[in-house]
Amino acid sequence: MNSSLSAASSLDLLRREIRQREEEGALRGKDYRAFHRQLRELDKDAAIRVALLGNVTCELLEPYLSLASARESFQLVCRYGGFGQYFQDLQADVCQHFNPHMIVLLLSLEQLRPDAIGTLTALSPGERLQLREQISEEIRAWIGSAEAATTATLLIGNFPMPPFPALGVADAANDYGEQAFYHDLNCSLLTFAAEHPRVQIFDLAGALARIGSDQGLDARMMHVAKVAWTEKLMAEMGNVFARHIIAMSGAARKCLVLDADNTLWGGVLGEEGPWGIGIDRGDSTGEAFIAFQRRVKALKDRGILLALCSKNNPAEMDALFEARTDMPLSRHDFSMLAVGWQNKSNGLITIARDLNIGLDSLVFIDDNPAEVAHVRAALPMVEAVLLPSDASSYAGLLDRLPWFEKSRLTAEDALKSDQYAQAAARQAALADLPQGMSYLEGLGIELEVREAEPRDLPRLHQLFAKTNQFNVTTIRYSLGELEDMVGANDVRVEVAFMRDRFGDMGMIAAIVVRQDNVSSWRIDSFVMSCRAMGRGVETAILHRIQDGLTRTQSGAVLSAEYRPTPRNAPVATLFDDHGFDVAERSPSGSVRYSWRPSDKVIEGCGWIKLLEKVAA
């Protein structure tokens, strides 16, 4: 068996066992270390490389990061820098030879500025402000050095506030007191992170707040091992870390599918009717469901699609949404409804098919243990979640799910739900076309193709991380790698934006063309959102490149490659269909192509209007 397939299978078995132990509440510190030993024995070819730097003993944290990541199907390989050598480590093997995907910087203020932090109340307000600026500047300088030295995602730990200010309740009235100092320091990190796409904030303060300082910190361990974290806190830190791995990898699931009865409201719609279900203000149960619906709706603002999969009468469901306009969620919030009496697994298959996304993009939530068990057995690639018995816990459970994390939200995320509604409108428009006009002509497609700019990086990274169907090589470039490529002399990264008479689809495609030498160019990658497929956009983009080479470099050679995967069959003949000649076929199924300006240039699509610049 292929070693990478064997590792993936073994990782999946461990993932299942870890999740089962967690559901049973049976995980202890020794279990983390035992699972970690098993994970270290797996093949590391596909593992995410993580460098842990700082002025605390990071080695104790690795089993907790490793297990939490494995629970989400990610395998880690960790390396450590020298204690307090986080600047020097950027030029050392841990960051250069190891070439990490992510660098984690964890600092203790007590170690960073021991005298000043230990006597913070003895400093004047001006001195405390100056200290905060010095610490912020040191971290900013480290980030700048790390961005220059590596292409890694940078995960910076923030600073938990002491559980009790040294001046007690009087600290709040003190001029730039201890609480203000920590608050400003953490806010400065957030501000800086917002300006640097590769920087994420590891919310250690939030993790400690959830655990509580009495349960999360051990002063004795700080003196003995230079780290005060308890096993309980490190387990929560692992959970936080797994969220960042999902965000960095672009592995967020695309759609949340919800049951209805006793999930979105209390009671059964078919028995209670629209005005009898529990979703009313002033009622404790109803307000719990209102809180849950609000949290669900917030996911839509992240660009997560919402769908409904319910065993109900479709007409009664329509009547509910028409009548209960006081609910936080409306019919418009759902991109797809699968309402009827079919099995939930069949409903999920219908939802995935109609939204043109994979089943592994779905998260399903239901209050019925039998329904959840059925979905888990029938569709193991779907994350099926059983709600607790108390509706007041629903919103908190949703917050704890890690599968919707993104490192940055883009303009396309904000428009995601509307874009699927527009897709339905496009299909409906087929019946209203004037005689003799084709469907594509009737769409009024406008396309802009231009060189990528730094502001495009978050969405560009999303396309490379998440696109499976229209992806000729499935190279998953990191944000740092794309950052280096944009504006480089020997590579051209172009992005395409599309809109039609139904709406703006935003950035829908990207192509990377590398210059190997003076007369040789190579299409390294070509990705396009499945929402834009079937409109001739790929032809317009390739024609633009071919036409440019014909006009400027008549002796040039343009090469390309198709690497087959289980999901990219739609582009198997892309280059054959666009005038490229087959140069080589490999036993793995990969095909290399070449094209010369003397060959026929593929004509563009007459129904697509190419724009020089999309209006801001």
Residue pairs with C-beta under 8 A, 6 or more apart in sequence:
3 43
3 45
4 43
4 45
4 46
6 43
7 42
7 43
7 44
7 45
7 46
7 75
8 46
10 42
11 39
11 42
11 70
11 73
11 75
12 73
14 35
14 38
14 39
14 70
15 70
15 71
15 72
15 73
17 35
18 27
18 35
18 67
18 70
18 71
19 71
21 27
21 31
22 71
27 235
28 231
29 231
32 63
32 64
32 67
32 231
32 235
33 63
35 63
35 66
35 67
35 70
36 62
36 63
36 66
36 67
39 66
39 67
39 70
39 75
39 76
40 66
42 75
44 75
44 77
46 75
47 75
47 76
47 77
48 69
48 74
48 75
48 76
48 77
48 101
48 102
48 245
48 249
49 76
49 77
49 79
49 98
49 99
49 100
49 101
49 102
50 65
50 76
50 77
50 78
50 79
50 100
50 101
50 102
50 103
50 104
51 78
51 79
51 80
51 81
51 89
51 94
51 95
51 98
51 100
51 102
51 103
51 104
51 152
52 58
52 59
52 61
52 62
52 78
52 79
52 80
52 81
52 104
52 106
53 80
53 81
53 85
53 86
53 89
53 94
53 103
53 104
53 105
53 106
54 81
54 84
54 86
54 104
54 105
54 106
54 107
54 108
54 157
55 83
55 84
55 86
55 106
55 107
55 108
55 111
55 112
55 226
56 106
56 107
56 108
56 111
56 226
56 227
57 83
57 225
57 226
57 227
58 80
58 104
58 106
58 227
59 80
60 225
60 227
60 229
60 234
61 106
61 227
61 229
61 234
61 237
61 238
62 76
62 78
64 231
64 234
64 235
64 237
64 238
65 76
65 78
65 237
65 238
65 241
65 242
66 76
66 78
66 238
67 238
68 235
68 238
68 239
68 241
68 242
69 75
69 76
69 238
69 241
69 242
69 245
70 76
71 242
72 242
72 245
72 246
72 251
72 402
72 403
74 242
74 245
74 246
74 249
79 94
79 98
79 100
80 94
81 88
81 89
81 92
81 94
81 95
82 88
82 89
82 92
83 226
84 111
85 92
86 105
86 107
86 142
87 142
87 145
89 95
90 142
90 145
90 146
90 149
90 150
91 149
94 100
95 103
95 146
95 149
95 150
95 152
96 149
96 150
99 150
100 150
100 152
101 152
101 153
101 248
101 478
102 152
102 153
102 154
102 155
102 244
102 245
102 248
103 146
103 150
103 152
103 153
103 154
103 155
104 155
104 157
104 202
104 241
105 139
105 142
105 146
105 154
105 155
105 156
105 157
106 157
106 202
106 204
107 139
107 157
107 159
108 226
108 227
109 117
109 135
109 159
110 117
110 118
110 222
111 226
112 135
112 138
113 131
113 134
113 135
116 123
116 131
120 128
120 131
120 166
120 178
120 181
121 166
121 167
121 178
123 131
125 174
125 175
125 176
128 176
128 181
129 176
131 181
132 181
132 184
132 185
132 188
135 185
136 185
136 188
136 189
136 192
139 156
139 189
139 192
140 192
143 154
143 156
143 192
143 196
143 199
146 152
146 154
147 154
147 196
147 198
147 480
150 480
151 478
151 480
151 481
151 483
151 484
152 198
152 478
152 480
153 198
153 199
153 200
153 244
153 248
153 407
153 478
153 479
153 480
154 196
154 198
154 199
154 200
155 200
155 201
155 202
155 241
155 244
156 189
156 193
156 199
156 200
156 201
156 202
157 201
157 202
157 204
158 185
158 186
158 189
158 201
158 202
158 203
158 204
158 205
159 182
159 185
159 186
159 204
159 205
160 182
160 204
160 205
160 208
160 209
160 213
161 178
161 179
161 182
161 183
161 205
162 178
162 182
163 213
163 214
163 217
165 171
165 177
165 178
165 179
166 178
167 174
167 177
167 178
171 177
171 178
171 179
172 179
186 205
189 201
190 201
192 199
193 199
193 200
193 201
197 407
197 408
197 454
197 457
197 458
197 461
197 479
197 483
198 479
198 480
198 483
200 244
200 247
200 248
200 407
202 237
202 240
202 241
202 244
203 240
204 237
204 240
206 240
207 216
207 233
207 236
207 237
207 239
207 240
208 216
208 217
208 233
210 236
211 230
211 232
211 233
211 236
215 230
215 232
215 233
216 229
216 230
216 232
216 233
216 236
217 228
217 229
217 230
217 233
218 228
218 229
218 230
219 228
221 227
221 228
221 229
221 230
222 228
229 237
239 400
239 402
242 402
243 402
243 405
244 405
244 407
245 251
246 252
246 402
246 403
246 405
247 405
247 406
247 407
248 407
248 478
248 479
249 465
249 476
250 406
250 461
250 462
250 464
250 465
250 466
250 476
251 465
252 304
252 403
252 404
252 405
252 406
252 466
253 304
253 360
253 361
253 362
253 363
253 383
253 403
253 404
254 304
254 305
254 355
254 357
254 361
254 362
254 466
255 304
255 305
255 306
255 307
255 335
255 351
255 352
255 355
255 357
255 361
255 362
255 363
256 296
256 299
256 304
256 305
256 306
256 307
256 362
256 363
256 365
256 404
257 307
257 308
257 309
257 348
257 351
257 362
257 363
257 364
257 365
258 264
258 296
258 306
258 307
258 308
258 309
258 364
258 365
258 366
259 309
259 310
259 344
259 364
259 365
259 366
259 367
259 368
259 371
260 269
260 308
260 310
260 312
260 317
260 339
261 267
261 268
261 269
261 277
261 310
261 312
261 367
262 268
262 367
262 368
262 391
263 365
263 366
263 367
263 387
263 394
264 279
264 289
264 292
264 293
264 296
264 327
264 329
265 277
265 278
265 279
265 286
265 289
265 327
266 277
266 278
266 279
266 285
266 286
266 289
266 391
267 276
267 277
267 278
268 277
269 277
269 312
269 316
269 317
269 320
270 312
270 313
270 316
274 319
274 320
274 323
274 324
275 323
275 324
277 320
277 324
278 285
278 286
278 289
279 286
279 289
279 290
279 293
279 324
279 326
279 327
280 286
280 287
281 287
281 290
281 326
284 392
285 391
288 390
288 391
288 392
288 394
288 395
289 391
289 394
290 327
290 328
291 392
291 394
291 395
292 391
292 394
292 395
292 398
293 327
293 328
293 329
294 328
294 395
295 394
295 395
295 398
295 399
296 306
296 328
296 329
296 398
297 306
297 328
297 329
297 333
299 306
299 398
299 404
300 306
300 333
300 416
300 417
301 414
302 404
302 406
302 409
302 413
303 406
303 409
303 410
303 412
303 413
303 414
303 416
304 404
304 416
305 335
305 336
305 355
305 357
305 416
305 417
305 420
306 329
306 333
306 334
306 335
306 417
307 334
307 335
307 336
307 337
307 338
307 351
307 355
308 317
308 334
308 336
308 337
308 338
308 339
309 338
309 339
309 344
309 347
309 348
309 351
309 364
310 317
310 337
310 338
310 339
311 340
311 341
311 344
312 339
312 340
313 339
314 337
314 339
314 340
317 337
317 339
318 331
321 330
321 331
322 331
331 337
332 421
333 417
335 355
335 417
335 420
335 421
336 351
336 354
336 355
336 420
338 347
338 348
338 350
338 351
340 347
343 374
343 378
344 364
344 366
344 371
344 374
344 375
345 374
345 375
345 378
345 379
348 359
348 362
348 364
348 375
348 379
348 382
349 359
349 379
351 362
352 358
352 359
352 361
352 362
355 420
356 530
356 531
357 530
358 381
358 468
358 567
359 379
359 381
359 382
360 381
360 382
362 382
362 383
363 382
363 383
363 384
363 385
363 401
363 403
363 404
364 372
364 375
364 382
364 383
364 384
364 385
365 385
365 387
365 398
366 372
366 375
366 384
366 385
366 386
366 387
367 386
367 387
369 386
372 384
372 385
372 386
375 382
375 384
376 382
376 384
383 401
383 403
385 397
385 401
387 393
387 394
387 397
388 394
388 397
406 413
406 462
407 458
407 461
407 479
408 458
409 458
410 458
410 459
410 462
410 506
410 507
411 459
411 506
412 419
412 459
412 462
412 505
412 506
412 507
415 503
415 504
415 505
415 506
418 503
419 503
419 505
419 506
419 531
420 531
422 502
422 503
422 505
423 531
425 502
426 443
426 500
426 502
429 439
429 442
429 443
429 502
430 439
433 439
433 442
434 442
438 607
440 535
440 536
440 605
440 607
441 606
441 607
443 500
443 501
443 502
443 535
443 607
444 500
444 501
444 609
445 498
445 499
445 500
445 535
445 537
445 607
445 608
445 609
446 498
446 499
446 500
446 608
446 609
446 611
447 496
447 497
447 498
447 537
447 540
447 608
447 609
447 610
447 611
448 496
448 497
448 498
448 610
448 611
448 612
448 613
448 614
449 494
449 495
449 496
449 540
449 541
449 544
449 610
450 494
450 495
450 613
451 492
451 493
451 494
451 495
452 460
452 482
452 486
452 493
452 494
452 495
452 510
453 486
454 483
454 486
454 487
456 486
456 495
456 507
457 479
457 482
457 483
457 486
458 479
459 506
459 507
460 482
460 486
460 493
460 495
460 507
460 510
461 477
461 478
461 479
461 482
463 507
463 509
463 510
463 527
463 528
463 529
464 475
464 476
464 477
464 482
464 510
464 525
464 527
465 476
467 527
467 528
467 529
467 530
468 474
468 565
468 567
468 568
469 530
469 533
469 567
469 568
469 569
469 570
469 571
470 509
470 526
470 527
470 528
470 529
470 530
470 533
470 538
470 568
470 570
470 571
471 525
471 526
471 527
471 565
471 568
471 571
472 523
472 525
472 526
472 527
472 560
472 561
472 562
472 563
472 568
472 571
472 574
472 575
473 524
473 525
473 526
473 561
473 562
473 563
474 563
474 565
474 568
475 524
475 525
477 485
477 525
482 493
485 491
485 493
485 512
486 493
490 514
490 515
491 512
491 513
491 514
491 515
491 524
492 512
492 513
492 514
492 515
493 510
493 511
493 512
494 510
494 511
494 513
494 541
495 507
495 509
495 510
496 507
496 508
496 509
496 510
496 511
496 528
496 537
496 541
497 505
497 506
497 507
497 508
497 614
498 505
498 506
498 508
498 509
498 532
498 535
498 537
499 505
499 614
505 529
505 531
505 532
508 528
508 529
508 531
508 532
508 537
509 526
509 527
509 528
509 529
509 532
509 537
509 538
509 541
510 525
510 526
510 527
510 528
511 523
511 525
511 526
511 527
511 541
511 545
512 523
512 524
512 525
512 526
513 521
513 522
513 523
513 524
513 545
513 558
514 521
514 522
514 524
515 521
515 522
516 522
519 553
519 555
519 556
519 557
520 556
520 557
520 559
521 549
521 556
521 557
521 558
521 559
522 558
522 559
522 560
523 545
523 558
523 559
523 560
523 561
526 538
526 541
526 560
526 571
526 574
528 537
528 538
533 570
535 605
535 608
536 605
536 607
536 608
537 608
538 574
538 578
539 578
539 602
539 604
539 605
540 604
540 605
540 608
540 610
542 578
542 602
543 601
543 602
543 603
543 604
544 604
544 610
545 558
546 558
546 578
546 579
546 595
546 597
546 601
546 602
547 601
549 556
549 558
549 597
550 597
550 601
553 597
554 597
554 598
555 597
556 596
556 597
557 594
557 595
557 596
558 594
558 595
558 596
559 583
559 592
559 593
559 594
559 595
560 575
560 580
560 592
560 593
560 594
560 595
561 590
561 591
561 592
561 593
562 571
562 572
562 574
562 575
562 590
562 591
562 593
563 588
563 589
563 590
564 572
564 588
564 589
564 590
575 591
575 593
575 595
576 582
576 593
578 602
579 595
579 599
579 600
579 601
579 602
580 593
580 594
580 595
581 593
581 594
581 595
581 599
582 591
582 592
582 593
583 592
583 593
583 594
584 591
584 592
585 591
585 592
586 592
604 610
